C-alpha cells in the first residue's frame, strides 16, 4: 500500500486517482496547489486531528506592556485560558502558603492524611477566585494577538514575567507528514481537483479524445460537487468536535 508523506506525493496521488497518466488532466500545477491548500484549510477548520492542545510560553517585554497584548504565531487558532501568574496569598514561591503547608504539615506523605491539605487548597483557591478571579483574555484568530486584561507593568506582571497560555495549535504537515496521508485529506483534495478539472473543461464545451471519447466538463463538475458536499457532511458529522458550552 502506497503511503503519502509529502505535498508532492499527495499531488501525484490525486492525479493518479483521476486517471493520469492514461488520461490528460487539464488542470495547471498552480490550480492543483490551490485546491490542495483549500483541502488542507478545510481539514484544519473542521477535523479534530488537525490541531493539538499545547502550552505556549511568552516572556513579557516592555513593548508587550505598552501594547497590552502579546503576538502569537499564525499556527495558533484558539486560546482557551492563561495559567495563573500570581497568587492572592503570596508574592514569591518560597513563602507561598501552599509551600508552607507542605513543609510543615505534609513532611511525611506516608503517614499524613491528604484530606486536610486538599480541603485547605480548595479553600485557598476559592479565596483567589473570589478576590482576584481569572485573568480575562481576548483572542481573534486573524489578528494573531492575545489581549490580556491585567495589570501590565505592575507587580502582577512586570517585564520579564513568563506567562503560559493554553492554546490550540495547527499540526504542521511538514513536521508530521502523516497528515498528508490522512484518508479524508486525500479524498477531499482529489474531489476539489476533479471539480477544477470539470470547471476548466466547461469553458471549452465537449472535448474529443483519440478514439472518439468525449469528456463532458459539466458531468465531471457536477459529480465532483456532489462528492465534495458528501465529504463536507462527513467532516461535520464524524470529525468535528462539538462546540464548547459557554456558561455565564
SULBEL-V398066 format. One record per residue. N is the residue number from 0. SS is DSSP state (H for helix, E for strand, L for the rest). PHI is phi in whole degrees, -180 to 180 (NA if undefined). Layout:
BEGIN
[[N	SS	PHI] [N	SS	PHI]]
END
This chain:
BEGIN
[[0	L	NA] [1	L	-73] [2	L	-120] [3	L	-96] [4	L	-130] [5	L	-138] [6	H	-65] [7	H	-65] [8	H	-67] [9	H	-65] [10	H	-60] [11	H	-63] [12	H	-61] [13	H	-63] [14	H	-65] [15	H	-65] [16	H	-62] [17	L	-87] [18	L	116] [19	L	-72] [20	L	-95] [21	L	-67] [22	L	-121] [23	L	-76] [24	L	-94] [25	L	-86] [26	L	-136] [27	L	-75] [28	H	-60] [29	H	-65] [30	H	-67] [31	H	-63] [32	H	-61] [33	H	-64] [34	H	-70] [35	H	-65] [36	H	-63] [37	H	-62] [38	H	-64] [39	H	-66] [40	H	-65] [41	H	-65] [42	H	-60] [43	H	-66] [44	H	-73] [45	H	-126] [46	L	-101] [47	H	-67] [48	H	-84] [49	H	-83] [50	E	-129] [51	E	-137] [52	E	-82] [53	E	-135] [54	E	-113] [55	E	-99] [56	E	-104] [57	E	-149] [58	E	-97] [59	L	-68] [60	L	-113] [61	H	-63] [62	H	-66] [63	H	-62] [64	H	-63] [65	H	-70] [66	H	-78] [67	L	68] [68	E	-152] [69	E	-120] [70	E	-97] [71	L	-118] [72	L	-65] [73	L	-63] [74	L	-71] [75	E	-86] [76	E	-111] [77	E	-160] [78	E	-127] [79	E	-96] [80	E	-166] [81	E	-113] [82	L	-70] [83	L	-55] [84	L	-89] [85	L	-138] [86	E	-111] [87	L	-64] [88	L	-104] [89	E	-159] [90	L	-116] [91	L	-146] [92	L	-68] [93	L	-63] [94	L	-105] [95	L	-61] [96	H	-61] [97	H	-65] [98	H	-62] [99	H	-66] [100	H	-64] [101	H	-67] [102	H	-65] [103	H	-95] [104	H	-112] [105	L	-115] [106	L	-70] [107	L	-132] [108	L	-69] [109	L	-81] [110	L	-124] [111	L	-116] [112	L	-69] [113	H	-83] [114	H	-63] [115	H	-60] [116	H	-65] [117	H	-61] [118	H	-65] [119	H	-66] [120	H	-65] [121	H	-65] [122	H	-66] [123	H	-63] [124	H	-65] [125	H	-64] [126	H	-65] [127	H	-63] [128	H	-68] [129	H	-71] [130	H	-97] [131	L	-105] [132	L	75] [133	L	-80] [134	L	-76] [135	E	-70] [136	E	-131] [137	E	-134] [138	E	-140] [139	E	-124] [140	L	-57] [141	L	-81] [142	L	-88] [143	L	59] [144	E	-128] [145	E	-112] [146	E	-84] [147	E	-118] [148	E	-89] [149	L	-147] [150	L	-82] [151	E	-65] [152	L	76] [153	L	-101] [154	L	-64] [155	L	-70] [156	E	-148] [157	L	-71] [158	L	-59] [159	L	99] [160	L	-69] [161	E	-95] [162	E	-110] [163	E	-125] [164	E	-111] [165	E	-91] [166	E	-132] [167	E	-109] [168	E	-119] [169	E	-67] [170	L	-77] [171	L	-76] [172	L	-67] [173	L	-73] [174	L	-84] [175	L	-121] [176	H	-65] [177	H	-63] [178	H	-59] [179	H	-65] [180	H	-93] [181	L	-63] [182	H	-56] [183	H	-71] [184	H	-66] [185	H	-65] [186	H	-68] [187	H	-69] [188	H	-61] [189	H	-63] [190	H	-65] [191	H	-67] [192	H	-67] [193	H	-61] [194	H	-65] [195	H	-64] [196	H	-61] [197	H	-63] [198	H	-65] [199	H	-66] [200	H	-69] [201	H	-63] [202	L	-74] [203	L	-116] [204	L	74] [205	L	-71] [206	E	-112] [207	E	-92] [208	E	-103] [209	L	-55] [210	L	96] [211	L	86] [212	E	-79] [213	E	-117] [214	E	-91] [215	L	-100] [216	H	-61] [217	H	-64] [218	H	-65] [219	H	-61] [220	H	-63] [221	H	-67] [222	H	-64] [223	H	-66] [224	H	-62] [225	H	-63] [226	H	-66] [227	H	-64] [228	H	-62] [229	H	-65] [230	H	-67] [231	H	-64] [232	H	-64] [233	H	-65] [234	H	-58] [235	H	-65] [236	H	-88] [237	H	-115] [238	H	-121] [239	L	-92] [240	L	-76] [241	L	-65] [242	L	-63] [243	L	-71] [244	L	-75] [245	L	-100] [246	L	-116] [247	L	126]]
END
